[in-house]
């Protein structure tokens, strides 16, 4: 009982995450600038960043190197050589690059992430968060105020140890020129909104003036202003529009123009407008630990009325997975008890056997702490498997005790002692073979072996501890349970005998 209590206390020192993180085999450097930045300028900055990265990247660690510019952002993808041939771990190399390139180019936002071939799983599980491990949803209707609050959250999260590449999903909007009509003046000149719209479209975007036919092929003829007459937004004011009386007036006399930025998209979850604050984790930081630190820090931050914080992405999926696995463990316990009750044809013996299940925690928690393994989906799968395995030894012991008492007519304590002596060797042999089978898995040898290592470690640690304790604990529980049962039976039988003795004769 002391060991069990100590193991339950030790669970608070375990880290939680959605799934084990495999060894990264590539590094992605994503760069972005303000919306509307010309792609030629993006390319020039990409080449400047490429020079910086090439100067600090160990060439012997690089297998493939890729540059890409698209959709207002640039990326450098670095495929690394196999793990055994690298001079530096991928996560350590990502931290090394991040510290040197984030401030290399003023005005550019840089994110550095080490990723593996299993990255597509994170994208599927992280919903709108993409590859980012941490995703905070700021929900609120006011877009302008949401940006200010999100920036305040970003500044606080950036100071938390273990957090890197904090970024917002809603950045400065795309530049736009808003044109508002002077409807009274337009009405006095007989000019409609459609006339102004067609004039702007024809002058800047162009309009179809005809078709050029060449040997059966038709090519549209588009007419618009010369390039030097449509270089900037001020040229829009010089567009000429003909009034109904034949007078030609400039557009500037009919409209007022203003420069602004508009959101590229407005995201909603359950009907609420949401701004995502995304972040990556530095090497060696578990998702659950990172979210706990963020929660504790942001709990001290007052939020305006109508705003709330929700932790989504991989953390939300982790919470759902934990609830599902807890339900699966409860169902496994119920089903195992029902099967044993049907086989033993009594209710007390299966209950005695079930006492061996909690003892598995005595081995699971120290094994996870000693190996630095987190509690994740694979760990919970190992726990479910362990429930069905650890009861086998107790079933062998209890069944043999019952056989000694039933067939040889032995008393309670002698039957328990004899069964313990005779069954100890078979129990140890079956335990040894079951422990040796997942040993290669638990050692985490080979590519992406760490994905299954936690499952093997849970099974090995839980089975070893439960077997050694079961050999002592289950006999004690058996003797105690049947002693209490005999005492209760004797009391009930004695009361009935007294009642029958004092019953008046008819």
C-alpha positions as CSV (number, residue, x, y, z in Angstrom):
1,X,0.0,0.0,0.0
2,X,2.9,2.4,0.7
3,X,4.4,1.6,-2.8
4,X,1.0,2.2,-4.4
5,X,0.6,5.5,-2.6
6,X,4.1,6.6,-3.6
7,X,3.5,5.6,-7.2
8,X,0.2,7.6,-7.3
9,X,2.1,10.6,-5.9
10,X,4.8,10.2,-8.5
11,X,2.2,10.6,-11.4
12,X,2.3,14.4,-10.8
13,X,5.9,14.4,-12.1
14,X,5.0,12.7,-15.3
15,X,4.7,14.7,-18.5
16,X,1.8,14.5,-20.9
17,X,1.6,14.8,-24.6
18,X,-0.6,13.6,-27.5
19,X,1.9,11.2,-29.1
20,X,5.6,10.4,-28.7
21,X,7.7,12.7,-30.8
22,X,9.8,10.8,-33.3
23,X,13.4,11.8,-34.2
24,X,13.2,14.7,-36.6
25,X,14.7,14.2,-40.0
26,X,14.2,17.7,-41.5
27,X,14.1,21.4,-40.5
28,X,11.8,23.9,-42.0
29,X,12.5,27.7,-41.8
30,X,9.4,29.7,-42.6
31,X,9.6,33.4,-43.3
32,X,6.8,35.9,-43.8
33,X,6.4,39.7,-44.3
34,X,3.5,42.0,-44.4
35,X,0.5,41.2,-46.7
36,X,0.9,42.7,-50.1
37,X,4.7,42.6,-50.2
38,X,5.8,42.2,-53.8
39,X,7.0,38.7,-54.7
40,X,10.3,40.0,-56.1
41,X,11.1,41.7,-52.8
42,X,10.2,38.4,-51.0
43,X,12.6,36.6,-53.3
44,X,15.4,39.0,-52.6
45,X,15.0,38.6,-48.8
46,X,14.8,34.9,-49.2
47,X,18.2,34.9,-51.0
48,X,19.6,37.1,-48.2
49,X,18.3,34.6,-45.6
50,X,19.6,31.7,-47.6
51,X,23.1,33.2,-47.4
52,X,22.8,33.5,-43.6
53,X,21.5,29.9,-43.2
54,X,24.1,28.5,-45.5
55,X,26.9,30.2,-43.6
56,X,25.9,28.6,-40.2
57,X,24.5,25.2,-41.4
58,X,26.9,22.2,-41.1
59,X,27.2,21.0,-44.7
60,X,27.9,17.4,-43.7
61,X,24.4,17.2,-42.1
62,X,22.4,18.3,-45.2
63,X,21.0,15.8,-47.6
64,X,18.6,18.0,-49.6
65,X,18.1,21.8,-49.6
66,X,14.9,23.4,-51.0
67,X,13.8,27.1,-51.3
68,X,10.3,28.2,-52.1
69,X,8.4,31.5,-52.4
70,X,4.6,31.5,-52.6
71,X,1.5,33.2,-51.1
72,X,3.4,36.0,-49.3
73,X,5.8,33.7,-47.5
74,X,9.1,32.0,-48.1
75,X,10.3,28.6,-46.9
76,X,13.6,26.8,-46.7
77,X,13.3,23.1,-46.3
78,X,16.4,21.2,-45.1
79,X,16.4,17.4,-45.3
80,X,19.0,16.0,-43.0
81,X,21.2,12.9,-43.3
82,X,20.3,9.8,-41.2
83,X,20.5,10.2,-37.5
84,X,23.8,8.2,-37.0
85,X,25.6,10.4,-39.5
86,X,24.8,13.8,-38.1
87,X,27.1,16.0,-36.1
88,X,24.1,17.5,-34.2
89,X,20.7,16.3,-33.2
90,X,17.9,17.8,-35.4
91,X,16.1,19.5,-32.5
92,X,19.4,21.0,-31.2
93,X,20.2,22.1,-34.7
94,X,16.8,23.8,-35.0
95,X,17.4,25.6,-31.7
96,X,20.9,26.6,-33.0
97,X,19.4,28.1,-36.2
98,X,16.5,29.8,-34.5
99,X,18.8,31.7,-32.2
100,X,20.7,33.1,-35.2
101,X,18.2,33.8,-37.9
102,X,15.2,35.3,-36.1
103,X,16.7,38.7,-36.0
104,X,18.8,38.4,-39.2
105,X,16.5,40.5,-41.4
106,X,14.5,43.4,-39.8
107,X,10.7,43.2,-40.5
108,X,10.7,39.5,-41.3
109,X,8.9,37.0,-39.1
110,X,10.9,33.7,-38.9
111,X,9.9,30.3,-37.6
112,X,12.2,27.4,-37.3
113,X,10.8,23.9,-36.7
114,X,12.4,20.4,-36.6
115,X,9.9,17.9,-38.1
116,X,9.8,14.3,-39.0
117,X,8.1,12.2,-41.7
118,X,5.2,11.9,-39.3
119,X,4.4,15.6,-39.4
120,X,1.2,15.0,-41.4
121,X,-0.2,13.4,-38.2
122,X,0.3,16.6,-36.3
123,X,-1.4,18.6,-39.1
124,X,-4.4,16.3,-39.0
125,X,-4.6,16.4,-35.2
126,X,-3.9,20.1,-34.8
127,X,-6.9,21.3,-36.8
128,X,-6.3,25.0,-37.7
129,X,-3.0,25.1,-35.9
130,X,-1.1,23.5,-38.7
131,X,2.3,22.0,-37.6
132,X,2.4,24.2,-34.4
133,X,2.3,22.2,-31.2
134,X,0.6,24.8,-29.0
135,X,-2.6,26.6,-30.2
136,X,-4.5,29.1,-28.1
137,X,-7.9,30.3,-29.4
138,X,-8.8,33.9,-28.5
139,X,-12.5,34.1,-29.0
140,X,-14.2,37.5,-29.3
141,X,-16.4,39.5,-31.7
142,X,-14.4,42.8,-32.0
143,X,-11.7,42.2,-34.5
144,X,-9.6,45.3,-33.8
145,X,-9.6,44.6,-30.0
146,X,-8.9,40.9,-30.7
147,X,-5.7,41.9,-32.4
148,X,-4.6,44.0,-29.5
149,X,-5.4,41.3,-26.9
150,X,-3.7,38.6,-29.1
151,X,-0.6,40.7,-29.3
152,X,-0.6,41.0,-25.5
153,X,-1.0,37.3,-25.1
154,X,1.8,36.7,-27.6
155,X,4.2,38.9,-25.7
156,X,3.5,37.0,-22.4
157,X,3.8,33.6,-24.0
158,X,7.2,34.5,-25.7
159,X,8.7,35.0,-22.2
160,X,7.7,31.5,-21.0
161,X,10.7,29.0,-21.0
162,X,10.5,26.2,-23.5
163,X,8.2,28.1,-25.9
164,X,9.4,29.2,-29.4
165,X,8.1,30.8,-32.6
166,X,5.0,32.4,-31.1
167,X,2.9,33.8,-34.0
168,X,-0.6,35.1,-34.7
169,X,-3.0,33.8,-37.3
170,X,-4.4,37.3,-37.9
171,X,-1.6,39.6,-38.9
172,X,-1.7,43.1,-40.4
173,X,-4.3,43.0,-43.1
174,X,-3.9,43.2,-46.9
175,X,-3.5,46.8,-48.1
176,X,-6.5,48.1,-49.9
177,X,-7.8,51.4,-51.4
178,X,-11.3,52.3,-50.3
179,X,-13.4,54.5,-52.6
180,X,-16.5,56.2,-51.2
181,X,-18.9,57.9,-53.6
182,X,-20.2,61.5,-53.4
183,X,-23.7,60.5,-54.5
184,X,-25.1,64.0,-54.6
185,X,-22.5,65.3,-57.0
186,X,-22.7,62.2,-59.1
187,X,-26.5,62.6,-59.3
188,X,-26.2,66.2,-60.4
189,X,-23.9,65.1,-63.3
190,X,-26.0,62.1,-64.2
191,X,-23.2,59.6,-63.3
192,X,-24.2,56.3,-61.7
193,X,-22.1,54.1,-59.4
194,X,-21.9,51.5,-62.2
195,X,-20.4,54.1,-64.5
196,X,-17.6,54.8,-62.0
197,X,-17.0,51.1,-61.4
198,X,-16.7,50.4,-65.1
199,X,-14.3,53.3,-65.6
200,X,-12.0,52.1,-62.8
201,X,-12.1,48.5,-64.0
202,X,-11.4,49.4,-67.6
203,X,-8.6,51.8,-66.7
204,X,-6.8,49.6,-64.1
205,X,-7.9,46.1,-64.7
206,X,-8.7,46.4,-68.4
207,X,-11.8,45.7,-70.4
208,X,-12.5,43.4,-73.4
209,X,-12.5,45.7,-76.5
210,X,-12.7,43.0,-79.1
211,X,-11.3,39.6,-80.4
212,X,-8.4,38.9,-82.6
213,X,-8.8,35.9,-84.8
214,X,-5.9,34.0,-86.2
215,X,-6.4,30.7,-88.1
216,X,-9.4,29.8,-86.1
217,X,-7.9,30.8,-82.7
218,X,-9.6,33.7,-80.9
219,X,-7.5,36.0,-78.6
220,X,-9.2,38.7,-76.5
221,X,-8.1,42.3,-77.0
222,X,-7.9,44.0,-73.6
223,X,-7.6,47.8,-73.3
224,X,-6.4,49.7,-70.3
225,X,-4.1,52.6,-69.3
226,X,-0.4,52.5,-70.0
227,X,1.8,51.0,-67.3
228,X,3.2,54.4,-66.4
229,X,-0.3,55.7,-65.8
230,X,-1.3,53.0,-63.3
231,X,1.8,52.6,-61.1
232,X,0.3,53.8,-57.8
233,X,-3.0,54.4,-56.1
234,X,-2.8,58.1,-56.8
235,X,-3.3,57.4,-60.5
236,X,-6.8,56.3,-59.7
237,X,-7.8,59.9,-59.0
238,X,-6.8,60.9,-62.5
239,X,-9.2,58.5,-64.3
240,X,-11.6,60.5,-66.5
241,X,-15.4,59.9,-66.5
242,X,-17.9,61.3,-69.0
243,X,-21.0,62.8,-67.5
244,X,-24.5,62.6,-69.2
245,X,-24.0,66.1,-70.6
246,X,-20.8,65.2,-72.3
247,X,-18.6,66.9,-69.7
248,X,-15.4,64.9,-68.7
249,X,-14.6,65.0,-65.0
250,X,-11.8,63.4,-63.0
251,X,-12.6,60.6,-60.6
252,X,-11.2,62.6,-57.7
253,X,-14.1,65.1,-57.9
254,X,-16.6,62.3,-57.4
255,X,-15.1,60.2,-54.7
256,X,-13.0,60.3,-51.6
257,X,-10.2,57.7,-51.3
258,X,-8.7,56.3,-48.2
259,X,-5.9,53.9,-47.6
260,X,-6.7,51.0,-45.3
261,X,-5.9,47.3,-44.5
262,X,-8.6,44.6,-44.6
263,X,-8.5,41.1,-43.1
264,X,-7.7,38.4,-45.5
265,X,-10.0,36.0,-43.6
266,X,-12.3,36.0,-40.6
267,X,-12.2,32.6,-38.8
268,X,-15.0,31.3,-36.6
269,X,-15.5,28.4,-34.3
270,X,-19.0,27.6,-33.1
271,X,-20.1,30.9,-34.5
272,X,-17.5,32.9,-32.5
273,X,-14.8,34.9,-34.2
274,X,-11.4,33.5,-33.2
275,X,-7.8,34.5,-33.4
276,X,-5.2,31.8,-33.1
277,X,-1.9,32.3,-31.1
278,X,0.3,29.4,-32.2
279,X,3.7,28.4,-30.9
280,X,6.3,25.6,-31.2
281,X,8.2,23.8,-28.4
282,X,11.9,23.7,-27.8
283,X,13.6,20.3,-27.7
284,X,12.8,18.3,-24.5
285,X,9.6,20.1,-23.6
286,X,6.4,18.1,-23.4
287,X,3.1,19.5,-24.7
288,X,1.3,19.1,-21.4
289,X,4.0,20.8,-19.4
290,X,4.1,23.7,-21.9
291,X,0.3,24.2,-21.7
292,X,0.4,24.1,-17.9
293,X,3.0,26.9,-17.9
294,X,1.0,29.0,-20.3
295,X,-2.3,28.4,-18.4
296,X,-0.6,29.5,-15.1
297,X,0.8,32.7,-16.7
298,X,-2.3,33.7,-18.7
299,X,-4.5,33.2,-15.7
300,X,-3.0,36.4,-14.3
301,X,-3.9,38.4,-17.4
302,X,-7.3,40.1,-17.3
303,X,-9.3,39.8,-20.5
304,X,-11.8,42.4,-21.8
305,X,-15.5,41.6,-21.6
306,X,-16.6,39.2,-24.4
307,X,-13.2,37.5,-24.8
308,X,-12.1,34.1,-23.7
309,X,-9.2,31.8,-24.1
310,X,-9.5,28.1,-25.3
311,X,-6.6,25.7,-25.6
312,X,-7.0,23.8,-28.8
313,X,-4.9,22.0,-31.4
314,X,-2.9,19.0,-30.2
315,X,-3.7,19.8,-26.6
316,X,-7.4,19.5,-27.2
317,X,-6.9,16.2,-29.0
318,X,-4.8,15.0,-26.1
319,X,-7.6,15.7,-23.6
320,X,-10.1,13.9,-25.8
321,X,-7.8,10.9,-26.1
322,X,-7.2,10.8,-22.3
323,X,-11.0,10.7,-21.7
324,X,-11.5,8.0,-24.3
325,X,-8.7,5.9,-22.8
326,X,-10.0,6.3,-19.2
327,X,-13.4,5.0,-20.4
328,X,-11.7,2.1,-22.2
329,X,-9.8,1.2,-19.0
330,X,-13.1,1.2,-17.0
331,X,-14.8,-1.0,-19.6
332,X,-11.8,-3.4,-19.6
333,X,-12.0,-3.8,-15.9
334,X,-15.8,-4.5,-16.0
335,X,-15.5,-7.0,-18.8
336,X,-12.6,-8.8,-17.1
337,X,-14.5,-9.1,-13.9
338,X,-17.6,-10.4,-15.7
339,X,-15.6,-13.1,-17.5
340,X,-13.8,-14.3,-14.3
341,X,-17.1,-14.3,-12.4
342,X,-18.6,-16.6,-15.1
343,X,-15.6,-18.9,-15.0
344,X,-15.1,-19.1,-11.2
345,X,-18.9,-19.2,-10.7
346,X,-18.6,-17.0,-7.7
347,X,-18.1,-13.3,-7.0
348,X,-15.4,-13.2,-4.3
349,X,-12.5,-14.9,-6.2
350,X,-12.7,-12.5,-9.2
351,X,-12.7,-9.6,-6.8
352,X,-9.5,-11.0,-5.1
353,X,-7.9,-11.3,-8.6
354,X,-8.8,-7.7,-9.4
355,X,-6.7,-6.5,-6.5
356,X,-3.6,-7.2,-8.7
357,X,-4.5,-4.6,-11.3
358,X,-3.7,-1.4,-9.2
359,X,-0.3,-3.0,-8.3
360,X,0.8,-2.5,-11.9
361,X,1.1,1.2,-11.3
362,X,3.9,0.5,-8.8
363,X,6.1,-0.5,-11.7
364,X,4.6,1.7,-14.5
365,X,5.3,5.1,-12.8
366,X,9.0,4.4,-11.8
367,X,9.7,3.0,-15.3
368,X,8.3,6.1,-17.0
369,X,10.2,8.4,-14.7
370,X,13.4,6.5,-15.0
371,X,13.3,6.4,-18.8
372,X,12.0,10.0,-19.3
373,X,8.9,8.7,-21.1
374,X,5.7,10.7,-21.2
375,X,2.1,9.6,-20.8
376,X,0.7,9.6,-24.3
377,X,-1.6,7.5,-26.5
378,X,0.9,4.6,-26.7
379,X,1.3,4.6,-22.9
380,X,-2.4,4.4,-22.4
381,X,-2.6,1.5,-24.9
382,X,0.0,-0.2,-22.8
383,X,-2.0,0.3,-19.7
384,X,-5.1,-1.3,-21.3
385,X,-3.0,-4.3,-22.4
386,X,-1.5,-4.5,-18.9
387,X,-4.9,-4.9,-17.3
388,X,-5.5,-8.1,-19.2
389,X,-1.9,-9.5,-18.6
390,X,-1.4,-8.8,-14.9
391,X,-4.5,-10.8,-13.8
392,X,-3.2,-14.0,-15.4
393,X,-0.8,-14.6,-12.5
394,X,-3.4,-14.0,-9.9
395,X,-5.8,-16.3,-11.7
396,X,-3.3,-19.1,-11.6
397,X,-2.7,-18.6,-7.9
398,X,-6.3,-18.3,-6.8
399,X,-7.4,-21.2,-9.0
400,X,-4.7,-23.5,-7.6
401,X,-5.6,-22.5,-4.0
402,X,-9.2,-23.4,-4.7
403,X,-8.2,-26.7,-6.1
404,X,-6.1,-27.6,-3.0
405,X,-9.0,-26.8,-0.7
406,X,-11.6,-28.6,-2.9
407,X,-9.8,-31.8,-3.9
408,X,-7.4,-32.3,-1.0
409,X,-9.6,-30.8,1.7
410,X,-6.8,-28.6,3.0
411,X,-7.4,-25.8,5.4
412,X,-7.2,-22.1,4.3
413,X,-3.6,-21.1,5.3
414,X,-1.9,-24.4,4.4
415,X,-3.6,-24.4,1.0
416,X,-2.4,-20.9,0.3
417,X,1.2,-21.7,1.4
418,X,1.4,-24.8,-0.8
419,X,-0.2,-23.1,-3.8
420,X,2.3,-20.3,-3.5
421,X,5.2,-22.6,-3.5
422,X,4.0,-24.8,-6.4
423,X,2.8,-21.9,-8.6
424,X,5.8,-19.5,-8.1
425,X,8.0,-21.1,-10.7
426,X,5.4,-21.2,-13.5
427,X,4.3,-17.6,-12.7
428,X,7.9,-16.4,-12.9
429,X,8.5,-18.3,-16.2
430,X,5.5,-16.8,-17.9
431,X,6.3,-13.4,-16.6
432,X,9.9,-13.6,-17.9
433,X,8.8,-14.6,-21.4
434,X,6.1,-11.9,-21.5
435,X,8.7,-9.3,-20.4
436,X,11.4,-10.3,-22.9
437,X,9.0,-10.1,-25.9
438,X,8.5,-6.2,-25.8
439,X,12.1,-5.6,-24.6
440,X,13.4,-4.6,-28.1
441,X,10.4,-2.3,-28.5
442,X,11.1,-0.7,-25.1
443,X,14.7,0.0,-26.0
444,X,13.7,2.2,-28.9
445,X,16.2,0.9,-31.4
446,X,15.7,1.8,-35.0
447,X,14.1,4.6,-37.0
448,X,10.9,6.0,-35.4
449,X,11.1,3.3,-32.7
450,X,10.4,5.8,-30.0
451,X,6.8,5.9,-31.3
452,X,6.2,2.4,-29.7
453,X,8.8,2.5,-27.0
454,X,6.4,3.9,-24.4
455,X,4.0,1.0,-24.9
456,X,6.8,-1.6,-24.3
457,X,8.1,0.3,-21.2
458,X,4.6,0.4,-19.6
459,X,4.1,-3.3,-20.1
460,X,7.5,-4.3,-18.8
461,X,7.5,-2.1,-15.7
462,X,3.9,-2.9,-14.8
463,X,4.3,-6.6,-15.3
464,X,7.6,-6.9,-13.3
465,X,6.3,-5.0,-10.3
466,X,2.8,-6.6,-10.3
467,X,4.2,-10.1,-10.5
468,X,6.6,-9.8,-7.6
469,X,4.0,-8.1,-5.4
470,X,1.2,-10.4,-6.5
471,X,3.1,-13.4,-5.1
472,X,2.9,-11.9,-1.7
473,X,-0.2,-9.6,-1.8
474,X,-2.8,-11.9,-3.4
475,X,-2.3,-14.7,-0.9
476,X,-2.7,-12.1,1.9
477,X,-5.9,-10.8,0.3
478,X,-7.2,-14.3,-0.2
479,X,-6.7,-15.3,3.4
480,X,-8.1,-12.0,4.7
481,X,-11.2,-12.2,2.4
482,X,-12.1,-15.8,3.2
483,X,-11.4,-15.2,6.9
484,X,-13.8,-12.3,7.0
485,X,-16.3,-14.3,4.9
486,X,-16.1,-17.2,7.4
487,X,-16.6,-14.9,10.3
488,X,-19.6,-13.3,8.7
489,X,-21.1,-16.7,7.8
490,X,-20.5,-18.0,11.4
491,X,-22.2,-14.9,12.9
492,X,-25.2,-15.3,10.5
493,X,-25.4,-19.1,11.2
494,X,-25.1,-18.5,14.9
495,X,-28.0,-16.0,15.0
496,X,-30.2,-18.4,13.0
497,X,-29.4,-21.2,15.4
498,X,-30.3,-19.1,18.4
499,X,-33.6,-18.1,16.8
500,X,-34.5,-21.7,16.0
501,X,-33.6,-22.8,19.6
502,X,-36.0,-20.1,21.1
503,X,-38.8,-20.7,18.7
504,X,-41.9,-21.9,20.7
505,X,-43.2,-25.4,20.0
506,X,-46.6,-25.5,18.2
